[in-house]
Structure formats: structure tokens, C-alpha cells
């Protein structure tokens, strides 16, 4: 009986996956391209998510220009906080 009560309390107060993603997106740190891609496409493999995110980025010339001016190029594996912010501003929150 006590275990059931504890489980119910844990489930009620457990932060949702969305809250954890929002908190992690607000972190000012270096992001892996694949890591960010998985935030946008969590149901597919990292390789597929990476390729899909690149397709989405290439649709916007403005976004590509901003990323290239900040030092990004296709094939780069890491993103600065500013580059990650450019992507999130253009594509929206994952």
C-alpha cells in the first residue's frame, strides 16, 4: 500500500520530457549537431535526424548565411550557443 502511494506521488511530480527539453535547450553550452537533431527528431536514428536537420536548415538561405557568418559549415559536428540559437529561432523549439 505504501509503495503504491509513493509511486503515485513520484508520477505526479515527475517533470515531463518536454520540461526537461526546454530546460536543456536554455543551457548556454556547445551542442553536438546530432544532439540537437535528436531534439527535433527523437523517433529516428541520430544519423537520420542529422541529415533531416541539415535539409531543414538548407531551406532557409538567411539561416545558412547566419550560420556561415558565425563559423559553421556543412559537416561541422559542433554548434556554438549562438549557432544553436539561430537554428531554434528559425525552426522553432523542438
DSSP file (Angstrom, degrees, kcal/mol; ACC not computed):
  #  RESIDUE AA STRUCTURE BP1 BP2  ACC     N-H-->O    O-->H-N    N-H-->O    O-->H-N    TCO  KAPPA ALPHA  PHI   PSI    X-CA   Y-CA   Z-CA
    1    1 A X     >        0   0    0      0, 0.0     4,-1.7     0, 0.0     5,-0.1   0.000 360.0 360.0 360.0 -45.6    0.0    0.0    0.0
    2    2 A X  H  >  +     0   0    0      1,-0.2     4,-2.4     2,-0.2     5,-0.2   0.883 360.0  54.8 -65.2 -37.7    2.8    2.5    0.9
    3    3 A X  H  > S+     0   0    0      1,-0.2     4,-2.6     2,-0.2    -1,-0.2   0.905 105.6  52.3 -63.5 -40.6    4.6    1.6   -2.3
    4    4 A X  H  > S+     0   0    0      1,-0.2     4,-2.3     2,-0.2    -1,-0.2   0.901 109.7  49.2 -61.5 -40.6    1.6    2.5   -4.4
    5    5 A X  H  X S+     0   0    0     -4,-1.7     4,-2.3     2,-0.2    -2,-0.2   0.920 111.3  49.0 -64.8 -44.0    1.3    5.8   -2.7
    6    6 A X  H  X S+     0   0    0     -4,-2.4     4,-2.6     1,-0.2    -2,-0.2   0.914 110.9  50.3 -63.0 -42.8    5.0    6.6   -3.3
    7    7 A X  H  X S+     0   0    0     -4,-2.6     4,-2.6     2,-0.2    -1,-0.2   0.912 110.2  50.0 -62.3 -42.9    4.7    5.6   -6.9
    8    8 A X  H  X S+     0   0    0     -4,-2.3     4,-2.2     2,-0.2    -1,-0.2   0.904 111.9  48.0 -62.5 -41.6    1.6    7.9   -7.4
    9    9 A X  H  X S+     0   0    0     -4,-2.3     4,-1.8     2,-0.2    -2,-0.2   0.922 111.9  49.9 -65.0 -43.3    3.4   10.8   -5.8
   10   10 A X  H  X S+     0   0    0     -4,-2.6     4,-1.1     1,-0.2    -2,-0.2   0.927 112.1  47.1 -61.5 -45.7    6.5   10.2   -7.9
   11   11 A X  H  < S+     0   0    0     -4,-2.6     3,-0.3     1,-0.2    -1,-0.2   0.887 111.1  52.4 -64.2 -38.9    4.4   10.1  -11.1
   12   12 A X  H  < S+     0   0    0     -4,-2.2    -1,-0.2     1,-0.2    -2,-0.2   0.849 118.8  34.2 -66.8 -34.3    2.5   13.2  -10.2
   13   13 A X  H  < S+     0   0    0     -4,-1.8     2,-0.3    -5,-0.1    -1,-0.2   0.423  86.4 116.5-104.0   0.4    5.7   15.3   -9.5
   14   14 A X  S  < S-     0   0    0     -4,-1.1    -4,-0.0    -3,-0.3     2,-0.0  -0.559  71.3-117.8 -71.2 125.7    8.0   13.8  -12.2
   15   15 A X        -     0   0    0     -2,-0.3    -1,-0.1     1,-0.1    -2,-0.1  -0.346  31.2-114.1 -64.3 144.8    8.9   16.5  -14.7
   16   16 A X     >  -     0   0    0      1,-0.1     4,-1.9    -3,-0.0     5,-0.1  -0.285  21.6-110.4 -74.9 164.3    7.7   15.8  -18.2
   17   17 A X  H  > S+     0   0    0      1,-0.2     4,-2.4     2,-0.2     5,-0.2   0.876 118.9  57.5 -61.2 -38.0   10.1   15.2  -21.1
   18   18 A X  H  > S+     0   0    0      1,-0.2     4,-2.6     2,-0.2    -1,-0.2   0.912 104.9  49.8 -61.3 -43.3    9.1   18.5  -22.6
   19   19 A X  H  > S+     0   0    0      1,-0.2     4,-2.4     2,-0.2    -1,-0.2   0.911 110.8  49.7 -62.5 -41.4   10.1   20.4  -19.5
   20   20 A X  H  X S+     0   0    0     -4,-1.9     4,-2.3     2,-0.2    -1,-0.2   0.891 111.3  49.3 -65.3 -38.2   13.5   18.6  -19.5
   21   21 A X  H  X S+     0   0    0     -4,-2.4     4,-2.6     2,-0.2    -2,-0.2   0.926 111.0  49.2 -65.9 -43.7   14.0   19.5  -23.2
   22   22 A X  H  X S+     0   0    0     -4,-2.6     4,-1.2     1,-0.2    -2,-0.2   0.916 112.8  48.0 -61.9 -42.4   13.1   23.2  -22.6
   23   23 A X  H  < S+     0   0    0     -4,-2.4     3,-0.3     1,-0.2     4,-0.2   0.907 113.2  47.4 -64.0 -40.9   15.5   23.3  -19.7
   24   24 A X  H >< S+     0   0    0     -4,-2.3     3,-1.2     1,-0.2    -2,-0.2   0.855 107.8  55.8 -71.4 -32.7   18.3   21.7  -21.7
   25   25 A X  H 3< S+     0   0    0     -4,-2.6    -1,-0.2     1,-0.2    -2,-0.2   0.782 101.4  58.8 -68.4 -25.5   17.7   24.0  -24.7
   26   26 A X  T 3< S+     0   0    0     -4,-1.2    -1,-0.2    -3,-0.3     2,-0.2   0.496  80.8 112.4 -82.2  -2.7   18.2   27.0  -22.5
   27   27 A X    <   -     0   0    0     -3,-1.2     2,-1.3    -4,-0.2    -3,-0.0  -0.519  68.6-134.9 -73.8 136.4   21.7   25.9  -21.5
   28   28 A X        +     0   0    0     -2,-0.2     2,-0.3     2,-0.0    -1,-0.1  -0.725  63.2 108.7 -92.1  88.1   24.5   28.1  -22.8
   29   29 A X  S    S-     0   0    0     -2,-1.3     2,-0.3    51,-0.1    50,-0.0  -0.926  76.0 -75.0-152.5 170.7   26.9   25.4  -23.9
   30   30 A X        -     0   0    0     -2,-0.3     2,-0.4    50,-0.1    50,-0.2  -0.572  47.7-153.2 -74.0 136.4   28.3   23.8  -27.0
   31   31 A X  E     -A   79   0A   0     48,-2.6    48,-3.6    -2,-0.3     2,-0.3  -0.900  11.9-127.5-113.4 140.4   25.8   21.5  -28.8
   32   32 A X  E  >  -A   78   0A   0     -2,-0.4     4,-2.4    46,-0.2    46,-0.3  -0.653  21.5-128.4 -77.9 142.4   26.6   18.5  -31.0
   33   33 A X  H  > S+     0   0    0     44,-3.1     4,-2.4    -2,-0.3     5,-0.1   0.930 111.6  46.6 -57.8 -45.6   24.8   18.6  -34.3
   34   34 A X  H  > S+     0   0    0     43,-0.4     4,-2.2     2,-0.2    -1,-0.2   0.851 108.6  56.0 -65.4 -34.6   23.4   15.1  -33.8
   35   35 A X  H  > S+     0   0    0      2,-0.2     4,-0.9     1,-0.2    -1,-0.2   0.929 111.4  42.6 -63.1 -46.1   22.3   16.0  -30.3
   36   36 A X  H >X S+     0   0    0     -4,-2.4     4,-1.4     1,-0.2     3,-0.6   0.900 111.2  56.3 -67.0 -39.8   20.3   19.0  -31.5
   37   37 A X  H 3X S+     0   0    0     -4,-2.4     4,-2.4     1,-0.3     3,-0.3   0.896 103.8  53.7 -59.0 -40.3   18.9   16.9  -34.4
   38   38 A X  H 3< S+     0   0    0     -4,-2.2    -1,-0.3     1,-0.2    -2,-0.2   0.769 101.3  60.0 -67.8 -24.3   17.6   14.3  -31.9
   39   39 A X  H << S+     0   0    0     -4,-0.9     3,-0.4    -3,-0.6    -1,-0.2   0.885 113.1  37.8 -66.7 -37.4   15.8   17.1  -30.1
   40   40 A X  H  < S+     0   0    0     -4,-1.4     2,-0.3    -3,-0.3    -2,-0.2   0.817 131.7  27.7 -81.1 -32.2   13.9   17.8  -33.3
   41   41 A X    ><  +     0   0    0     -4,-2.4     3,-1.2    -5,-0.2    -1,-0.2  -0.612  66.6 158.7-130.5  71.8   13.5   14.2  -34.4
   42   42 A X  T 3   +     0   0    0     -3,-0.4    -1,-0.1    -2,-0.3    -4,-0.1   0.691  69.4  62.2 -72.0 -17.6   13.5   11.9  -31.3
   43   43 A X  T 3  S+     0   0    0      2,-0.1     2,-0.3     6,-0.0    -1,-0.2   0.430  98.7  61.0 -91.9   2.4   11.8    9.0  -33.0
   44   44 A X  S <  S-     0   0    0     -3,-1.2    -3,-0.1     1,-0.1     5,-0.0  -0.766  94.9 -80.5-123.6 171.2   14.5    8.3  -35.6
   45   45 A X     >  -     0   0    0     -2,-0.3     4,-2.7     1,-0.1     5,-0.2  -0.208  40.8-112.9 -67.0 160.6   18.2    7.4  -35.5
   46   46 A X  H  > S+     0   0    0      1,-0.2     4,-2.6     2,-0.2     5,-0.2   0.892 116.8  52.8 -63.0 -39.7   20.8   10.0  -34.9
   47   47 A X  H  > S+     0   0    0      2,-0.2     4,-2.1     1,-0.2    -1,-0.2   0.938 112.9  43.3 -62.1 -46.7   22.2    9.7  -38.4
   48   48 A X  H  > S+     0   0    0      1,-0.2     4,-2.4     2,-0.2    -2,-0.2   0.901 113.7  51.6 -65.3 -40.8   18.8   10.2  -40.0
   49   49 A X  H  X S+     0   0    0     -4,-2.7     4,-2.5     1,-0.2    -2,-0.2   0.896 108.8  51.9 -62.7 -40.2   18.0   13.0  -37.6
   50   50 A X  H  X S+     0   0    0     -4,-2.6     4,-2.0     2,-0.2    -2,-0.2   0.924 111.5  45.7 -62.2 -46.2   21.2   14.7  -38.5
   51   51 A X  H  X S+     0   0    0     -4,-2.1     4,-1.9     1,-0.2    -2,-0.2   0.891 113.2  50.3 -65.4 -39.1   20.5   14.5  -42.2
   52   52 A X  H  X S+     0   0    0     -4,-2.4     4,-2.2     2,-0.2    -2,-0.2   0.902 109.2  50.7 -67.0 -40.9   16.9   15.7  -41.8
   53   53 A X  H  X S+     0   0    0     -4,-2.5     4,-2.5     1,-0.2    -1,-0.2   0.907 108.8  52.3 -63.3 -40.3   18.0   18.7  -39.7
   54   54 A X  H  X S+     0   0    0     -4,-2.0     4,-2.4     1,-0.2    -1,-0.2   0.902 108.1  51.5 -61.7 -40.8   20.6   19.7  -42.4
   55   55 A X  H  X S+     0   0    0     -4,-1.9     4,-0.8     1,-0.2    -1,-0.2   0.923 111.0  48.0 -60.1 -44.5   17.8   19.5  -45.0
   56   56 A X  H >X S+     0   0    0     -4,-2.2     3,-0.6     1,-0.2     4,-0.5   0.900 111.7  49.7 -63.8 -41.2   15.6   21.8  -42.9
   57   57 A X  H >< S+     0   0    0     -4,-2.5     3,-1.2     1,-0.2     7,-0.3   0.910 105.9  56.3 -64.6 -42.5   18.5   24.3  -42.3
   58   58 A X  H 3< S+     0   0    0     -4,-2.4    -1,-0.2     1,-0.3    -2,-0.2   0.671  92.2  71.8 -67.1 -16.8   19.3   24.4  -46.1
   59   59 A X  H << S+     0   0    0     -4,-0.8     2,-0.7    -3,-0.6    -1,-0.3   0.850  92.4  62.1 -65.6 -33.6   15.8   25.5  -46.9
   60   60 A X    <X  -     0   0    0     -3,-1.2     4,-2.3    -4,-0.5     5,-0.2  -0.839  61.7-171.0-101.8 109.0   16.4   29.0  -45.4
   61   61 A X  H  > S+     0   0    0     -2,-0.7     4,-2.7     1,-0.2     5,-0.2   0.872  90.3  56.1 -62.2 -36.3   19.2   30.9  -47.1
   62   62 A X  H  > S+     0   0    0      2,-0.2     4,-2.4     1,-0.2    -1,-0.2   0.922 108.2  46.8 -62.1 -43.8   19.0   33.5  -44.3
   63   63 A X  H  > S+     0   0    0      2,-0.2     4,-2.7     1,-0.2     5,-0.2   0.924 112.1  49.8 -64.4 -44.7   19.7   30.8  -41.7
   64   64 A X  H  X S+     0   0    0     -4,-2.3     4,-2.8    -7,-0.3     5,-0.2   0.916 111.1  50.5 -60.5 -42.9   22.6   29.3  -43.7
   65   65 A X  H  X S+     0   0    0     -4,-2.7     4,-2.4     2,-0.2    -2,-0.2   0.926 111.2  47.9 -61.0 -45.5   24.1   32.8  -44.1
   66   66 A X  H  X S+     0   0    0     -4,-2.4     4,-1.2     1,-0.2    -2,-0.2   0.929 114.1  46.8 -60.9 -45.0   23.8   33.5  -40.4
   67   67 A X  H  <>S+     0   0    0     -4,-2.7     5,-2.7     1,-0.2     3,-0.3   0.916 112.8  48.6 -64.8 -43.0   25.4   30.1  -39.5
   68   68 A X  H ><5S+     0   0    0     -4,-2.8     3,-1.5     1,-0.2    -1,-0.2   0.882 108.2  54.2 -66.2 -37.2   28.2   30.5  -42.1
   69   69 A X  H 3<5S+     0   0    0     -4,-2.4    -1,-0.2     1,-0.3    -2,-0.2   0.775 107.3  52.5 -66.0 -24.7   29.0   34.0  -40.8
   70   70 A X  T 3<5S-     0   0    0     -4,-1.2    -1,-0.3    -3,-0.3    -2,-0.2   0.343 131.3 -92.1 -93.8   7.5   29.3   32.6  -37.3
   71   71 A X  T < 5S+     0   0    0     -3,-1.5    -3,-0.2     1,-0.3     2,-0.2   0.485  80.6 134.8 103.1   3.1   31.8   29.9  -38.5
   72   72 A X      < +     0   0    0     -5,-2.7    -1,-0.3    -6,-0.2     2,-0.3  -0.556  22.8 171.1 -85.7 150.3   29.5   27.0  -39.3
   73   73 A X    >   -     0   0    0     -2,-0.2     3,-2.2     0, 0.0    -9,-0.0  -0.971  46.4 -80.7-148.7 153.9   29.8   24.9  -42.5
   74   74 A X  T 3  S+     0   0    0     -2,-0.3     3,-0.1     1,-0.3   -20,-0.0  -0.298 118.1  32.9 -55.5 134.6   28.1   21.6  -43.5
   75   75 A X  T 3  S+     0   0    0      1,-0.4    -1,-0.3     2,-0.0     2,-0.2   0.195  81.8 133.2 101.5 -14.1   29.8   18.7  -41.9
   76   76 A X    <   -     0   0    0     -3,-2.2    -1,-0.4     1,-0.1    -4,-0.0  -0.525  44.2-156.4 -70.4 134.7   30.8   20.6  -38.7
   77   77 A X        +     0   0    0     -2,-0.2   -44,-3.1    -3,-0.1   -43,-0.4   0.644  67.0  54.1 -91.6 -15.4   29.9   18.4  -35.7
   78   78 A X  E     -A   32   0A   0    -46,-0.3     2,-0.4   -45,-0.1   -46,-0.2  -0.916  62.1-154.6-126.2 149.4   29.5   21.0  -33.0
   79   79 A X  E     -A   31   0A   0    -48,-3.6   -48,-2.6    -2,-0.3     2,-0.1  -0.949  16.4-131.0-120.0 138.4   27.5   24.2  -32.7
   80   80 A X     >  -     0   0    0     -2,-0.4     4,-2.5   -50,-0.2     5,-0.2  -0.383  36.7-102.9 -74.0 164.6   28.2   27.2  -30.6
   81   81 A X  H  > S+     0   0    0      1,-0.2     4,-2.2     2,-0.2     5,-0.1   0.890 124.4  52.1 -56.2 -38.5   25.4   28.5  -28.4
   82   82 A X  H  > S+     0   0    0      2,-0.2     4,-2.2     1,-0.2    -1,-0.2   0.915 109.0  48.9 -65.4 -42.5   24.8   31.4  -30.9
   83   83 A X  H  > S+     0   0    0      1,-0.2     4,-2.0     2,-0.2    -2,-0.2   0.907 111.0  50.2 -63.7 -41.6   24.5   28.9  -33.8
   84   84 A X  H  X S+     0   0    0     -4,-2.5     4,-2.4     1,-0.2    -1,-0.2   0.902 109.4  52.3 -61.5 -40.2   22.1   26.8  -31.8
   85   85 A X  H  X S+     0   0    0     -4,-2.2     4,-2.6    -5,-0.2    -2,-0.2   0.888 105.9  53.7 -64.4 -39.2   20.1   29.9  -31.1
   86   86 A X  H  X S+     0   0    0     -4,-2.2     4,-2.0     2,-0.2    -1,-0.2   0.927 110.8  46.9 -59.5 -44.4   19.9   30.8  -34.8
   87   87 A X  H  X S+     0   0    0     -4,-2.0     4,-3.0     1,-0.2     5,-0.4   0.930 113.3  47.3 -64.0 -45.6   18.5   27.4  -35.6
   88   88 A X  H  X S+     0   0    0     -4,-2.4     4,-2.1     1,-0.2    -1,-0.2   0.877 110.4  53.2 -65.5 -37.3   16.0   27.5  -32.8
   89   89 A X  H  < S+     0   0    0     -4,-2.6    -1,-0.2    -5,-0.2    -2,-0.2   0.897 117.0  37.9 -63.0 -39.7   14.9   31.0  -33.9
   90   90 A X  H  < S+     0   0    0     -4,-2.0    -2,-0.2    -5,-0.2    -1,-0.2   0.887 128.7  30.1 -80.0 -40.2   14.3   29.9  -37.5
   91   91 A X  H  < S-     0   0    0     -4,-3.0    -3,-0.2     1,-0.2    -2,-0.2   0.631 105.3-126.7 -96.2 -14.9   12.8   26.4  -36.9
   92   92 A X     <  -     0   0    0     -4,-2.1    -1,-0.2    -5,-0.4    -2,-0.1  -0.176  48.3 -38.1  88.3 170.6   11.1   27.0  -33.5
   93   93 A X              0   0    0      1,-0.1   -71,-0.1    -4,-0.1    -5,-0.0  -0.405 360.0 360.0 -65.9 140.8   11.6   25.0  -30.3
   94   94 A X              0   0    0     -2,-0.1    -1,-0.1   -73,-0.1   -72,-0.0   0.518 360.0 360.0 -65.2 360.0   11.9   21.2  -30.9
